């Protein structure tokens, strides 16, 4: 059997057996006696219902809301598959729920909304929002995703995040912080070229600006985004430079290029023009814009990251969203704001510089040490839940997103350390 056919069959078998799908519901209280039944349902269930009716915040005490996230999509921009529709996106959304549970002990339901109408989509999500402690939007195409997230953040009093935008931004920002240090550069002095102008690209550019970078050039399928163009939506216009430049000039002495487009949208010839110790993030998946081994042939001094697990420095969103939502849920944050995203990026950057536990060296078959080939933590680092979640929680409280007072951070870190022990 050809290798691809074998992998395809393995993937289908994985999703079908021993039962279809990747998630199920577990019961957390005993229901074995008549008394259990009377407490779980009528008449006992009326007591917490009335408590919540009097004080809505009691839902966090008496229901699963405190630890429950909805993964919601309409299937219009699924992974590398494009607009395949709501139902076909369900395996991906179930997979996201698996990652929430596996990496941050957060329960999750996947919800597929069969509409590409922004008004209807927002109406559906707003109507079901009381069920959840947070909303993870997923695989929604641009530019609709910007409007959807904006509306829901404004309408709802629980954290809402479109991970395709902000996950990539948070992880890549952490990588840029560390790569800049290795390259002997300051983030506020970087010349950054972003190839692509979709949801992730816009969010990345915004977060890089928060890091202090103010020289950012963005390219879409028609070239450089500049103020002389009449075809720009207001999201792209936010990053329009003053005037047109030749392609060569854009890459000349650039410190960073971040690819969020498709293979071949920037080339080895572009990379040759870049400054010393160039930082190359080729994040198109599954095929990067350029491959790391090709980059190293023309620029041995480069620091390279991709979105793939078979190369060093994988920019993987699983390093972000489970722990961002963990910190947000545990502080009952009303939103996931810029301060919380930056806190996650900085926590990831700091963790990478710490000595690596031996179990990680064994998992990855080599000694991991902060440097060009290790600028971002690995997904199976058990310290992520403590370091990133607590940083996000602290930022939520300090920024006012969380209403909680007198939060015991030491006790919280100790609690986080036990969540994945079972």
Secondary structure, DSSP 8 states (H G I E B T S, - for coil): --HHHHHHHHHHHHHHSSSSSS------S---SHHHHHHHSTTTHHHHHHHHHH-GGGHHHHSGGGGEEEEEE-SSSBTTTBS--TGGGHHHHHHHHHHHHHHH--EEEEEE-----HHHHHHHHHHHGGG-SEEEE-S--TTHHHHHHHHHHHH-SSEEEEHHHHHHHHHHHHHHHHHHHHHT--GGG-EEEEE--SHHHHHHHHHHHHTT--EEEEEETTEE-BTT-S---HHHHTT-BSS---HHHHHTT-SEEEE-S-TTSS-HHHHHTS-SS-EEEE--SSS-SS-HHHHHHH-TT-EEEES-TTSSSB--GGGTHHHHHHHHHHTT-S---HHHHHHHHHHHHHHHTS---HHHHHHHTS---SBTTBSS--TT-TTHHHHHHHHHHHHHHHHTS----S--HHHHHHHHTTTT--
